[in-house]
Amino acid sequence: MPDVQDLVDSYIASWNETDPDRRREIISATWTEDASYLDPVLSGDGQDGIDAMIAAAQEQFPGHRFELSFGPDIHHERVRFAWKMYGGDGSRPVAAGVDFGTLAEDGRLRSVTGFLEQVS
């Protein structure tokens, strides 16, 4: 089973990777084939759907970057972590959230549910 810290780092990296081929490699290594993602604004099913969702978010927010801000915290097959999204100049977060995931037997993500938080 992959290290959970490495898994979450790869998850964050997938949101930041703008090269479609490289992003797809990261997604394949991080998510199961039948994975799902859901937050109040976005959703994606399967590796193709998750890739398309991330590509659309990157198109909507060009130059934005995600950073891990807490975690990961894990018990059983559940993982929790927080992130912040920074604008193009990187000076302050423009969005933040907490994600909860379930892990498959092979250590990849089977599902992630995201919750958005207020940015102060």
MDTraj code that builds the backbone (N, CA, C; nanometers):
import mdtraj as md
import numpy as np

residues = "MET PRO ASP VAL GLN ASP LEU VAL ASP SER TYR ILE ALA SER TRP ASN GLU THR ASP PRO ASP ARG ARG ARG GLU ILE ILE SER ALA THR TRP THR GLU ASP ALA SER TYR LEU ASP PRO VAL LEU SER GLY ASP GLY GLN ASP GLY ILE ASP ALA MET ILE ALA ALA ALA GLN GLU GLN PHE PRO GLY HIS ARG PHE GLU LEU SER PHE GLY PRO ASP ILE HIS HIS GLU ARG VAL ARG PHE ALA TRP LYS MET TYR GLY GLY ASP GLY SER ARG PRO VAL ALA ALA GLY VAL ASP PHE GLY THR LEU ALA GLU ASP GLY ARG LEU ARG SER VAL THR GLY PHE LEU GLU GLN VAL SER".split()
xyz = np.array([
    [0.0850, -0.1185, 0.0000],
    [0.0000, 0.0000, 0.0000],
    [0.0890, 0.1241, 0.0000],
    [0.0604, 0.2222, -0.0880],
    [0.1398, 0.3452, -0.0911],
    [0.1277, 0.4219, 0.0401],
    [0.2285, 0.5003, 0.0695],
    [0.2271, 0.5880, 0.1855],
    [0.1167, 0.6925, 0.1667],
    [0.0369, 0.7164, 0.2696],
    [-0.0765, 0.8080, 0.2577],
    [-0.0286, 0.9510, 0.2329],
    [0.0833, 0.9904, 0.2931],
    [0.1356, 1.1248, 0.2662],
    [0.1695, 1.1391, 0.1179],
    [0.2343, 1.0383, 0.0610],
    [0.2665, 1.0418, -0.0825],
    [0.1386, 1.0467, -0.1667],
    [0.0373, 0.9713, -0.1261],
    [-0.0897, 0.9689, -0.1984],
    [-0.1552, 1.1073, -0.1997],
    [-0.1602, 1.1714, -0.0852],
    [-0.2222, 1.3040, -0.0761],
    [-0.1370, 1.4070, -0.1515],
    [-0.0053, 1.3950, -0.1431],
    [0.0808, 1.4843, -0.2211],
    [0.0537, 1.4682, -0.3708],
    [0.0317, 1.3450, -0.4149],
    [-0.0002, 1.3207, -0.5563],
    [-0.1372, 1.3783, -0.5918],
    [-0.2313, 1.3665, -0.5015],
    [-0.3642, 1.4245, -0.5221],
    [-0.3526, 1.5749, -0.5458],
    [-0.2784, 1.6431, -0.4587],
    [-0.2578, 1.7874, -0.4737],
    [-0.1844, 1.8160, -0.6047],
    [-0.0838, 1.7359, -0.6357],
    [-0.0067, 1.7545, -0.7592],
    [-0.0959, 1.7428, -0.8829],
    [-0.1950, 1.6542, -0.8789],
    [-0.2833, 1.6388, -0.9947],
    [-0.3614, 1.7667, -1.0216],
    [-0.3998, 1.8381, -0.9174],
    [-0.4723, 1.9644, -0.9347],
    [-0.3820, 2.0740, -0.9900],
    [-0.2515, 2.0615, -0.9688],
    [-0.1571, 2.1639, -1.0150],
    [-0.0954, 2.1321, -1.1503],
    [-0.1047, 2.0084, -1.1943],
    [-0.0378, 1.9667, -1.3189],
    [-0.1176, 2.0114, -1.4399],
    [-0.0575, 2.0960, -1.5231],
    [-0.1263, 2.1473, -1.6412],
    [-0.0951, 2.0676, -1.7679],
    [0.0082, 1.9846, -1.7656],
    [0.0357, 1.8993, -1.8807],
    [-0.0637, 1.7825, -1.8781],
    [-0.1512, 1.7708, -1.9797],
    [-0.2561, 1.6683, -1.9755],
    [-0.2038, 1.5255, -1.9621],
    [-0.0948, 1.4919, -2.0307],
    [-0.0416, 1.3551, -2.0213],
    [0.0137, 1.3271, -1.8820],
    [0.0876, 1.4205, -1.8278],
    [0.1441, 1.4020, -1.6937],
    [0.0331, 1.3979, -1.5886],
    [-0.0685, 1.4874, -1.6034],
    [-0.1793, 1.4872, -1.5074],
    [-0.2507, 1.3528, -1.5094],
    [-0.2713, 1.2972, -1.6277],
    [-0.3390, 1.1682, -1.6391],
    [-0.2572, 1.0570, -1.5717],
    [-0.1246, 1.0617, -1.5838],
    [-0.0387, 0.9636, -1.5151],
    [-0.0563, 0.9731, -1.3644],
    [-0.0594, 1.0967, -1.3138],
    [-0.0761, 1.1160, -1.1690],
    [-0.2124, 1.0643, -1.1248],
    [-0.3164, 1.0956, -1.1999],
    [-0.4514, 1.0509, -1.1653],
    [-0.4584, 0.8985, -1.1653],
    [-0.3995, 0.8337, -1.2644],
    [-0.4024, 0.6868, -1.2709],
    [-0.3328, 0.6234, -1.1514],
    [-0.2266, 0.6864, -1.1047],
    [-0.1532, 0.6329, -0.9894],
    [-0.2225, 0.6641, -0.8571],
    [-0.3081, 0.7660, -0.8553],
    [-0.3675, 0.8159, -0.7314],
    [-0.5102, 0.7664, -0.7095],
    [-0.5856, 0.7467, -0.8168],
    [-0.7277, 0.7137, -0.8103],
    [-0.7544, 0.5756, -0.8701],
    [-0.8523, 0.5053, -0.8152],
    [-0.8974, 0.3796, -0.8762],
    [-0.9742, 0.4115, -1.0038],
    [-0.9928, 0.3105, -1.0877],
    [-1.0643, 0.3287, -1.2138],
    [-1.2095, 0.3711, -1.1918],
    [-1.2703, 0.3261, -1.0814],
    [-1.4110, 0.3567, -1.0533],
    [-1.4276, 0.4681, -0.9499],
    [-1.3251, 0.5502, -0.9345],
    [-1.3252, 0.6549, -0.8323],
    [-1.4305, 0.7617, -0.8593],
    [-1.4612, 0.8371, -0.7530],
    [-1.5534, 0.9498, -0.7671],
    [-1.5060, 1.0661, -0.6806],
    [-1.5374, 1.1863, -0.7278],
    [-1.5065, 1.3097, -0.6562],
    [-1.6343, 1.3935, -0.6521],
    [-1.6602, 1.4570, -0.5373],
    [-1.7783, 1.5399, -0.5227],
    [-1.7496, 1.6522, -0.4242],
    [-1.7755, 1.7760, -0.4652],
    [-1.7763, 1.8891, -0.3729],
    [-1.8959, 1.9768, -0.4096],
    [-1.9194, 2.0884, -0.3422],
    [-2.0384, 2.1670, -0.3717],
    [-2.0446, 2.2241, -0.5141],
    [-1.9310, 2.2288, -0.5847],
    [-1.9263, 2.2911, -0.7165],
    [-1.8912, 2.1916, -0.8272],
    [-1.8054, 2.0948, -0.7977],
    [-1.7515, 2.0041, -0.8988],
    [-1.7836, 1.8591, -0.8675],
    [-1.7829, 1.7785, -0.9736],
    [-1.7925, 1.6338, -0.9545],
    [-1.7262, 1.5654, -1.0727],
    [-1.6792, 1.4440, -1.0479],
    [-1.6185, 1.3649, -1.1537],
    [-1.6268, 1.2185, -1.1179],
    [-1.6532, 1.1349, -1.2182],
    [-1.6617, 0.9905, -1.1980],
    [-1.5596, 0.9213, -1.2857],
    [-1.4863, 0.8275, -1.2261],
    [-1.3833, 0.7555, -1.2976],
    [-1.2636, 0.8454, -1.3245],
    [-1.1542, 0.7850, -1.3671],
    [-1.0337, 0.8616, -1.3929],
    [-1.0542, 0.9640, -1.5038],
    [-1.1313, 0.9300, -1.6074],
    [-1.1577, 1.0250, -1.7157],
    [-1.2370, 1.1448, -1.6657],
    [-1.3383, 1.1188, -1.5853],
    [-1.4211, 1.2272, -1.5327],
    [-1.3447, 1.3175, -1.4375],
    [-1.2583, 1.2594, -1.3561],
    [-1.1776, 1.3385, -1.2634],
    [-1.0771, 1.4231, -1.3413],
    [-1.0165, 1.3653, -1.4437],
    [-0.9233, 1.4402, -1.5276],
    [-0.9943, 1.5574, -1.5955],
    [-1.1106, 1.5341, -1.6521],
    [-1.1862, 1.6405, -1.7192],
    [-1.2266, 1.7494, -1.6203],
    [-1.2637, 1.7107, -1.4997],
    [-1.3034, 1.8064, -1.3975],
    [-1.1860, 1.8964, -1.3600],
    [-1.0681, 1.8368, -1.3388],
    [-0.9504, 1.9156, -1.3031],
    [-0.9109, 2.0077, -1.4183],
    [-0.9145, 1.9575, -1.5412],
    [-0.8810, 2.0403, -1.6577],
    [-0.9756, 2.1603, -1.6669],
    [-1.1043, 2.1394, -1.6415],
    [-1.2016, 2.2485, -1.6464],
    [-1.1740, 2.3508, -1.5361],
    [-1.1388, 2.3042, -1.4172],
    [-1.1062, 2.3960, -1.3073],
    [-0.9814, 2.4781, -1.3415],
    [-0.8826, 2.4142, -1.4021],
    [-0.7613, 2.4869, -1.4410],
    [-0.7911, 2.5912, -1.5476],
    [-0.8826, 2.5592, -1.6375],
    [-0.9213, 2.6554, -1.7409],
    [-0.9947, 2.7740, -1.6796],
    [-1.0777, 2.7471, -1.5795],
    [-1.1544, 2.8528, -1.5143],
    [-1.0648, 2.9397, -1.4255],
    [-0.9617, 2.8793, -1.3667],
    [-0.8732, 2.9507, -1.2740],
    [-0.7270, 2.9357, -1.3176],
    [-0.6906, 2.9944, -1.4305],
    [-0.5532, 2.9765, -1.4798],
    [-0.4509, 3.0349, -1.3823],
    [-0.3412, 2.9619, -1.3661],
    [-0.2329, 3.0081, -1.2807],
    [-0.2528, 2.9850, -1.1319],
    [-0.3674, 2.9333, -1.0913],
    [-0.3917, 2.9063, -0.9499],
    [-0.3204, 2.7778, -0.9096],
    [-0.2807, 2.7711, -0.7827],
    [-0.2064, 2.6552, -0.7310],
    [-0.2675, 2.6095, -0.5989],
    [-0.2686, 2.4773, -0.5796],
    [-0.3155, 2.4182, -0.4547],
    [-0.1967, 2.3812, -0.3679],
    [-0.2142, 2.3967, -0.2370],
    [-0.1145, 2.3537, -0.1398],
    [-0.1851, 2.2814, -0.0256],
    [-0.1219, 2.1777, 0.0231],
    [-0.1726, 2.1063, 0.1402],
    [-0.1525, 2.1958, 0.2621],
    [-0.2574, 2.2118, 0.3437],
    [-0.2451, 2.2972, 0.4627],
    [-0.2614, 2.2199, 0.5935],
    [-0.3098, 2.0965, 0.5857],
    [-0.3246, 2.0130, 0.7057],
    [-0.3311, 1.8671, 0.6630],
    [-0.2682, 1.7837, 0.7420],
    [-0.2819, 1.6404, 0.7212],
    [-0.1738, 1.5830, 0.6327],
    [-0.1990, 1.4610, 0.5941],
    [-0.3222, 1.3845, 0.6085],
    [-0.3361, 1.3210, 0.7463],
    [-0.4603, 1.3023, 0.7833],
    [-0.4991, 1.2336, 0.9050],
    [-0.5734, 1.1085, 0.8591],
    [-0.5352, 0.9920, 0.9099],
    [-0.5935, 0.8675, 0.8581],
    [-0.6335, 0.7750, 0.9719],
    [-0.7441, 0.7059, 0.9516],
    [-0.7808, 0.5904, 1.0325],
    [-0.8629, 0.4965, 0.9456],
    [-0.8465, 0.3698, 0.9710],
    [-0.9082, 0.2649, 0.8914],
    [-0.8801, 0.2923, 0.7439],
    [-0.9786, 0.2993, 0.6604],
    [-0.9577, 0.3299, 0.5182],
    [-1.0061, 0.4706, 0.4860],
    [-0.9979, 0.5600, 0.5831],
    [-1.0457, 0.6973, 0.5663],
    [-0.9295, 0.7944, 0.5825],
    [-0.9303, 0.8997, 0.5017],
    [-0.8266, 1.0013, 0.5100],
    [-0.8904, 1.1396, 0.5052],
    [-0.8335, 1.2310, 0.5804],
    [-0.8814, 1.3693, 0.5853],
    [-0.7608, 1.4603, 0.5682],
    [-0.7790, 1.5664, 0.4906],
    [-0.6715, 1.6643, 0.4738],
    [-0.7333, 1.7964, 0.4306],
    [-0.6591, 1.9035, 0.4498],
    [-0.7059, 2.0369, 0.4117],
    [-0.6098, 2.0967, 0.3104],
    [-0.6629, 2.1873, 0.2320],
    [-0.5844, 2.2514, 0.1266],
    [-0.6223, 2.3983, 0.1160],
    [-0.5360, 2.4730, 0.0506],
    [-0.5643, 2.6117, 0.0150],
    [-0.5299, 2.6294, -0.1319],
    [-0.6065, 2.7126, -0.1998],
    [-0.5789, 2.7467, -0.3388],
    [-0.5352, 2.8929, -0.3427],
    [-0.4204, 2.9150, -0.4070],
    [-0.3637, 3.0485, -0.4175],
    [-0.3820, 3.1013, -0.5586],
    [-0.4081, 3.2329, -0.5687],
    [-0.4217, 3.2977, -0.6979],
    [-0.2889, 3.3038, -0.7712],
    [-0.2929, 3.3567, -0.8915],
    [-0.1758, 3.3613, -0.9769],
    [-0.0541, 3.4267, -0.9156],
    [-0.0730, 3.5271, -0.8292],
    [0.0428, 3.5919, -0.7685],
    [0.0923, 3.5178, -0.6444],
    [0.0155, 3.4206, -0.5952],
    [0.0568, 3.3363, -0.4827],
    [0.0629, 3.4050, -0.3494],
    [0.0110, 3.5268, -0.3388],
    [0.0274, 3.6033, -0.2151],
    [-0.0693, 3.5642, -0.1038],
    [-0.1883, 3.5209, -0.1415],
    [-0.2858, 3.4845, -0.0372],
    [-0.3817, 3.3805, -0.0929],
    [-0.4383, 3.2994, -0.0040],
    [-0.5337, 3.1994, -0.0515],
    [-0.6626, 3.2652, -0.0992],
    [-0.7172, 3.2099, -0.2068],
    [-0.8453, 3.2571, -0.2590],
    [-0.9561, 3.1552, -0.2339],
    [-0.9177, 3.0356, -0.1918],
    [-1.0136, 2.9306, -0.1565],
    [-0.9440, 2.8333, -0.0615],
    [-1.0248, 2.7635, 0.0155],
    [-0.9728, 2.6627, 0.1080],
    [-1.0788, 2.5561, 0.1261],
    [-1.0351, 2.4381, 0.1664],
    [-1.1302, 2.3315, 0.1882],
    [-1.0720, 2.2166, 0.2661],
    [-1.1605, 2.1266, 0.3044],
    [-1.1238, 2.0023, 0.3712],
    [-1.1818, 1.8893, 0.2878],
    [-1.0990, 1.7918, 0.2570],
    [-1.1406, 1.6772, 0.1775],
    [-1.1347, 1.5511, 0.2624],
    [-1.2337, 1.4658, 0.2424],
    [-1.2415, 1.3362, 0.3092],
    [-1.2411, 1.2290, 0.2013],
    [-1.1513, 1.1323, 0.2145],
    [-1.1412, 1.0285, 0.1134],
    [-1.1525, 0.8898, 0.1711],
    [-1.1875, 0.7958, 0.0843],
    [-1.1830, 0.6552, 0.1199],
    [-1.0769, 0.5895, 0.0329],
    [-1.0063, 0.4941, 0.0917],
    [-0.8979, 0.4259, 0.0238],
    [-0.9408, 0.2873, -0.0207],
    [-0.8940, 0.2492, -0.1373],
    [-0.9159, 0.1134, -0.1875],
    [-0.8107, 0.0213, -0.1273],
    [-0.8273, -0.1080, -0.1458],
    [-0.7316, -0.2054, -0.0923],
    [-0.5904, -0.1834, -0.1448],
    [-0.5769, -0.1316, -0.2667],
    [-0.4439, -0.1089, -0.3230],
    [-0.3828, 0.0241, -0.2784],
    [-0.4543, 0.0998, -0.1927],
    [-0.4019, 0.2231, -0.1379],
    [-0.4344, 0.3473, -0.2173],
    [-0.4991, 0.3326, -0.3331],
    [-0.5391, 0.4509, -0.4098],
    [-0.6719, 0.5043, -0.3565],
    [-0.7050, 0.6254, -0.3993],
    [-0.8313, 0.6862, -0.3598],
    [-0.9473, 0.6226, -0.4351],
    [-1.0508, 0.5863, -0.3618],
    [-1.1735, 0.5359, -0.4233],
    [-1.2754, 0.6484, -0.4343],
    [-1.2775, 0.7362, -0.3346],
    [-1.3700, 0.8494, -0.3399],
    [-1.3127, 0.9643, -0.2569],
    [-1.3500, 1.0851, -0.2960],
    [-1.3171, 1.2055, -0.2195],
    [-1.4413, 1.2931, -0.2181],
    [-1.4760, 1.3412, -0.0992],
    [-1.5810, 1.4392, -0.0825],
    [-1.5157, 1.5641, -0.0262],
    [-1.5330, 1.6750, -0.0958],
    [-1.4702, 1.8001, -0.0555],
    [-1.5712, 1.8968, 0.0040],
    [-1.5256, 1.9722, 0.1026],
    [-1.6050, 2.0768, 0.1653],
    [-1.5264, 2.2062, 0.1553],
    [-1.5914, 2.3096, 0.1044],
    [-1.5269, 2.4405, 0.0897],
    [-1.5422, 2.5191, 0.2193],
    [-1.4404, 2.5985, 0.2510],
    [-1.4411, 2.6799, 0.3716],
    [-1.4268, 2.8264, 0.3348],
    [-1.4638, 2.9130, 0.4272],
    [-1.4446, 3.0572, 0.4087],
    [-1.2948, 3.0876, 0.4120],
    [-1.2534, 3.1768, 0.3281],
    [-1.1154, 3.2237, 0.3303],
    [-1.1158, 3.3572, 0.4016],
    [-1.0299, 3.3678, 0.5056],
    [-1.0294, 3.4931, 0.5829],
    [-0.9300, 3.5924, 0.5287],
])
top = md.Topology()
chain = top.add_chain()
for i, resn in enumerate(residues, 1):
    res = top.add_residue(resn, chain, resSeq=i)
    for name in ("N", "CA", "C"):
        top.add_atom(name, md.element.get_by_symbol(name[0]), res)
traj = md.Trajectory(xyz[None], top)
